[in-house]
Amino acid sequence: MKINCWDFKGCGAREDCQVYSETRLNGEHGGVNAGRACWVVAGTFCNGSVKGLFAKGISSCRQCDFYEHVNKEEESKFKLSVLLLSKLS
C-alpha cells in the first residue's frame, strides 16, 4: 500500500481536512480518497493552516516534499493536475 499525505506529513487522517473525505479521487496514484492527489483539493489542511483554491495553492504544493515523493514514485504514471481536477468537476 502506498503512503497517503496525512501519514507522510504526520498529521493523521483528519475529518476536518477535505483530502481525507474527497472520495472522487479514491485510488488515484494508489491512494485512499485524495490522499495521493491532495494538491488539487481546495481546503486542504497543510502545515497547520487550511489552503484555498487550487490556482492559489499549486505553486506551494509543487514545492512540497509529498508532491515530489508521489511524482517520483509514480514516474510515467503520474497524472497531471488537469486530469485529476476533471474528476472533481
Backbone as ProteinMPNN parsed JSONL, in Angstrom:
{"seq_chain_A": "MKINCWDFKGCGAREDCQVYSETRLNGEHGGVNAGRACWVVAGTFCNGSVKGLFAKGISSCRQCDFYEHVNKEEESKFKLSVLLLSKLS", "coords_chain_A": {"N_chain_A": [[0.843, -1.186, 0.0], [0.487, 2.228, -0.753], [1.775, 5.254, 0.658], [-0.276, 7.765, 2.12], [-0.954, 11.335, 2.092], [-1.567, 12.324, 4.709], [-0.345, 10.521, 6.406], [2.307, 10.624, 5.556], [2.944, 13.296, 6.1], [2.46, 13.294, 8.778], [0.166, 14.152, 10.101], [-2.029, 12.621, 10.537], [-5.176, 11.023, 9.718], [-7.567, 13.332, 9.176], [-10.744, 14.471, 9.951], [-11.516, 17.061, 9.432], [-10.13, 17.809, 7.23], [-10.26, 18.255, 3.793], [-9.076, 16.504, 1.982], [-9.011, 13.973, 3.14], [-11.703, 13.218, 3.094], [-12.451, 13.343, 0.433], [-13.809, 11.54, -1.899], [-13.956, 11.259, -4.659], [-11.488, 11.088, -5.8], [-10.479, 8.731, -5.032], [-8.188, 6.112, -5.056], [-6.505, 7.24, -6.963], [-3.199, 7.491, -8.014], [-2.757, 5.372, -6.375], [-3.754, 5.873, -3.835], [-5.776, 6.464, -0.833], [-8.953, 7.84, -0.981], [-8.394, 11.227, -1.548], [-5.769, 11.084, -0.888], [-3.329, 10.836, -2.231], [-3.341, 12.786, -4.063], [-3.578, 15.296, -3.134], [-2.916, 17.926, -3.734], [-4.689, 18.995, -5.574], [-7.02, 19.503, -4.31], [-9.261, 21.758, -2.957], [-9.196, 23.581, 0.081], [-7.455, 22.105, 1.651], [-5.646, 20.916, 4.49], [-2.7, 22.027, 5.451], [0.549, 22.174, 6.711], [-0.34, 23.296, 9.137], [-2.347, 25.119, 8.474], [-5.362, 25.931, 6.679], [-5.574, 25.583, 3.23], [-6.415, 27.399, 0.242], [-7.976, 27.806, -2.903], [-7.175, 25.738, -5.768], [-5.661, 27.053, -7.805], [-4.38, 29.067, -6.399], [-2.857, 27.681, -4.583], [-1.235, 25.754, -5.819], [1.426, 26.381, -6.552], [2.893, 26.36, -4.144], [2.375, 23.747, -3.439], [3.731, 22.281, -5.386], [6.27, 22.52, -4.478], [6.267, 21.011, -2.284], [7.347, 18.335, -0.197], [5.902, 15.95, -0.199], [4.371, 15.999, -2.591], [6.504, 15.925, -4.415], [7.487, 13.405, -3.713], [5.359, 11.658, -4.492], [5.267, 12.229, -7.239], [7.816, 11.356, -8.072], [7.696, 8.657, -7.289], [5.564, 7.652, -8.819], [6.376, 8.169, -11.397], [6.195, 7.715, -14.808], [3.503, 7.197, -14.638], [2.369, 9.225, -13.27], [-0.275, 11.403, -12.79], [-1.348, 14.287, -14.425], [-2.302, 17.443, -13.016], [-4.532, 18.643, -14.23], [-5.991, 16.489, -15.216], [-6.703, 15.198, -12.864], [-8.183, 17.224, -11.641], [-10.392, 17.287, -13.339], [-11.934, 15.192, -12.47], [-13.066, 16.217, -10.264], [-14.921, 18.04, -11.031]], "CA_chain_A": [[0.0, 0.0, 0.0], [1.254, 3.467, -0.854], [1.521, 6.192, 1.757], [-1.12, 8.931, 1.86], [-0.367, 12.583, 2.582], [-1.737, 12.513, 6.147], [0.667, 9.712, 7.089], [3.607, 11.165, 5.157], [3.138, 14.566, 6.799], [2.326, 13.055, 10.207], [-0.98, 14.82, 10.729], [-3.094, 11.654, 10.748], [-6.393, 11.24, 8.933], [-8.341, 14.359, 9.873], [-12.077, 14.674, 9.4], [-11.682, 18.447, 9.002], [-9.343, 18.028, 6.015], [-11.007, 17.851, 2.608], [-8.383, 15.401, 1.311], [-9.423, 12.729, 3.788], [-13.083, 12.867, 2.76], [-12.7, 13.509, -1.004], [-13.879, 10.186, -2.461], [-13.892, 11.244, -6.131], [-10.11, 10.812, -6.202], [-10.083, 7.466, -4.416], [-7.405, 5.232, -5.915], [-5.542, 7.953, -7.803], [-1.81, 7.262, -7.602], [-2.75, 4.294, -5.388], [-4.075, 6.399, -2.509], [-7.126, 6.415, -0.275], [-9.628, 9.102, -1.261], [-7.462, 12.109, -2.27], [-4.537, 11.016, -0.123], [-2.141, 10.942, -3.075], [-3.649, 13.824, -5.044], [-4.026, 16.374, -2.245], [-2.613, 19.249, -4.293], [-5.783, 19.508, -6.405], [-8.215, 19.641, -3.472], [-9.41, 23.032, -2.246], [-9.48, 23.458, 1.508], [-6.579, 21.148, 2.303], [-5.002, 21.331, 5.731], [-1.276, 21.805, 5.209], [1.46, 22.95, 7.557], [-1.041, 23.991, 10.205], [-3.403, 26.035, 8.041], [-6.189, 25.495, 5.57], [-5.21, 26.212, 1.956], [-7.573, 27.805, -0.55], [-8.22, 27.242, -4.222], [-6.068, 25.085, -6.467], [-4.832, 28.02, -8.535], [-3.576, 29.838, -5.454], [-2.011, 26.823, -3.77], [-0.422, 24.789, -6.55], [2.863, 26.7, -6.569], [3.486, 25.843, -2.908], [2.252, 22.292, -3.471], [4.799, 21.729, -6.227], [7.499, 22.541, -3.689], [6.025, 20.145, -1.131], [8.077, 17.069, -0.249], [4.991, 14.846, -0.53], [4.121, 16.109, -4.027], [7.706, 15.423, -5.067], [7.538, 11.968, -3.437], [4.385, 10.976, -5.355], [5.712, 12.418, -8.616], [8.958, 10.466, -8.298], [7.266, 7.273, -7.129], [4.677, 7.278, -9.918], [7.118, 8.37, -12.643], [5.393, 7.905, -16.025], [2.075, 7.034, -14.316], [1.933, 10.407, -12.535], [-1.348, 12.092, -13.507], [-1.306, 15.739, -14.393], [-3.34, 18.058, -12.208], [-5.731, 18.906, -15.036], [-6.758, 15.245, -15.269], [-7.267, 14.99, -11.54], [-9.224, 18.25, -11.448], [-11.589, 16.953, -14.123], [-12.739, 14.285, -11.67], [-13.7, 16.985, -9.196], [-15.946, 18.95, -11.546]], "C_chain_A": [[0.887, 1.248, 0.0], [0.829, 4.439, 0.234], [0.683, 7.385, 1.286], [-0.514, 10.159, 2.53], [-0.456, 12.722, 4.091], [-0.756, 11.664, 6.947], [2.07, 10.238, 6.79], [3.934, 12.425, 5.948], [2.965, 14.437, 8.32], [1.157, 13.739, 10.877], [-2.119, 13.856, 11.013], [-4.296, 11.984, 9.888], [-7.303, 12.167, 9.723], [-9.684, 14.567, 9.184], [-12.286, 16.099, 8.911], [-10.854, 18.773, 7.756], [-10.101, 17.452, 4.824], [-10.378, 16.661, 1.888], [-8.872, 14.064, 1.844], [-10.815, 12.281, 3.352], [-13.408, 12.956, 1.27], [-12.634, 12.155, -1.719], [-13.755, 10.142, -3.986], [-12.48, 10.976, -6.646], [-9.576, 9.532, -5.571], [-9.358, 6.584, -5.432], [-6.396, 5.928, -6.809], [-4.148, 7.837, -7.2], [-1.722, 6.215, -6.499], [-3.101, 4.729, -3.981], [-5.519, 6.187, -2.095], [-7.739, 7.795, -0.42], [-8.656, 10.02, -2.015], [-6.087, 12.124, -1.615], [-3.247, 11.075, -0.917], [-2.399, 11.865, -4.257], [-4.105, 15.081, -4.31], [-3.859, 17.764, -2.838], [-3.718, 19.808, -5.176], [-7.063, 19.758, -5.601], [-8.204, 20.984, -2.756], [-9.721, 22.759, -0.784], [-8.609, 22.445, 2.221], [-5.939, 21.762, 3.54], [-3.525, 21.005, 5.609], [-0.431, 22.743, 6.055], [0.728, 23.83, 8.563], [-2.115, 24.971, 9.797], [-4.15, 25.479, 6.838], [-5.807, 26.287, 4.326], [-6.475, 26.47, 1.146], [-7.699, 27.067, -1.859], [-6.959, 26.654, -4.835], [-5.124, 26.092, -7.105], [-3.921, 28.809, -7.607], [-2.577, 28.971, -4.699], [-1.044, 25.94, -4.524], [1.061, 25.117, -6.552], [3.539, 26.213, -5.29], [3.412, 24.321, -2.863], [3.362, 21.655, -4.299], [6.148, 21.731, -5.515], [7.416, 21.623, -2.473], [6.773, 18.811, -1.291], [7.169, 15.891, -0.566], [4.644, 14.846, -2.018], [5.31, 15.535, -4.798], [7.843, 13.911, -4.898], [6.606, 11.195, -4.372], [4.826, 11.065, -6.812], [6.852, 11.457, -8.951], [8.541, 8.998, -8.247], [6.418, 6.796, -8.312], [5.359, 7.342, -11.281], [6.183, 8.581, -13.828], [3.894, 7.75, -15.787], [1.516, 8.228, -13.54], [0.903, 11.165, -13.373], [-1.228, 13.595, -13.332], [-2.5, 16.281, -13.614], [-4.624, 18.287, -12.973], [-6.603, 17.648, -15.141], [-7.413, 14.942, -13.927], [-8.389, 15.974, -11.252], [-10.503, 17.922, -12.192], [-12.485, 15.977, -13.373], [-13.494, 15.005, -10.558], [-14.816, 17.9, -9.705], [-17.197, 18.234, -11.964]], "O_chain_A": [[1.912, 1.296, 0.681], [-0.321, 4.445, 0.672], [0.904, 7.935, 0.207], [0.33, 10.043, 3.419], [0.496, 13.196, 4.71], [-0.372, 12.045, 8.052], [2.92, 10.288, 7.679], [5.062, 12.602, 6.41], [3.286, 15.366, 9.062], [1.15, 13.896, 12.098], [-3.089, 14.234, 11.671], [-4.42, 13.101, 9.385], [-7.755, 11.821, 10.814], [-9.744, 14.809, 7.979], [-13.145, 16.335, 8.061], [-10.881, 19.908, 7.281], [-10.53, 16.299, 4.85], [-11.089, 15.888, 1.247], [-9.117, 13.133, 1.077], [-11.074, 11.082, 3.252], [-14.539, 12.669, 0.878], [-11.559, 11.686, -2.094], [-13.474, 9.082, -4.545], [-12.307, 10.667, -7.825], [-8.371, 9.281, -5.576], [-9.859, 6.344, -6.531], [-5.514, 5.273, -7.363], [-3.958, 8.066, -6.005], [-0.734, 6.166, -5.767], [-2.78, 4.026, -3.022], [-6.366, 5.788, -2.894], [-7.137, 8.798, -0.036], [-8.134, 9.608, -3.051], [-5.329, 13.08, -1.778], [-2.183, 11.333, -0.354], [-1.77, 11.748, -5.309], [-4.929, 15.839, -4.822], [-4.593, 18.683, -2.475], [-3.689, 20.994, -5.501], [-8.075, 20.179, -6.161], [-7.258, 21.309, -2.037], [-10.432, 21.808, -0.46], [-8.978, 21.967, 3.294], [-5.724, 22.971, 3.616], [-3.138, 19.838, 5.658], [-0.671, 23.949, 6.105], [1.126, 24.968, 8.811], [-2.739, 25.597, 10.654], [-3.625, 24.662, 6.083], [-5.725, 27.515, 4.365], [-7.495, 25.815, 1.36], [-7.547, 25.847, -1.916], [-5.839, 27.016, -4.476], [-3.907, 25.984, -6.952], [-2.811, 29.179, -7.99], [-1.558, 29.472, -4.225], [-0.107, 25.417, -3.923], [1.884, 24.202, -6.553], [4.657, 25.701, -5.349], [4.299, 23.675, -2.303], [3.874, 20.596, -3.937], [7.065, 21.013, -5.916], [8.383, 21.48, -1.726], [6.82, 18.24, -2.38], [7.629, 14.913, -1.155], [4.626, 13.784, -2.641], [5.13, 14.749, -5.728], [8.262, 13.215, -5.822], [7.009, 10.199, -4.973], [4.763, 10.073, -7.539], [6.841, 10.82, -10.004], [8.983, 8.192, -9.066], [6.552, 5.653, -8.749], [4.958, 6.643, -12.213], [5.438, 9.561, -13.839], [3.094, 8.13, -16.642], [0.335, 8.248, -13.192], [1.169, 11.525, -14.52], [-1.03, 14.097, -12.226], [-3.562, 15.66, -13.56], [-5.708, 18.137, -12.409], [-7.829, 17.748, -15.152], [-8.553, 14.48, -13.875], [-9.42, 15.607, -10.69], [-11.592, 18.248, -11.72], [-13.69, 15.942, -13.622], [-14.442, 14.466, -9.985], [-15.568, 18.467, -8.913], [-18.15, 18.868, -12.418]]}, "name": "protein", "num_of_chains": 1, "seq": "MKINCWDFKGCGAREDCQVYSETRLNGEHGGVNAGRACWVVAGTFCNGSVKGLFAKGISSCRQCDFYEHVNKEEESKFKLSVLLLSKLS"}
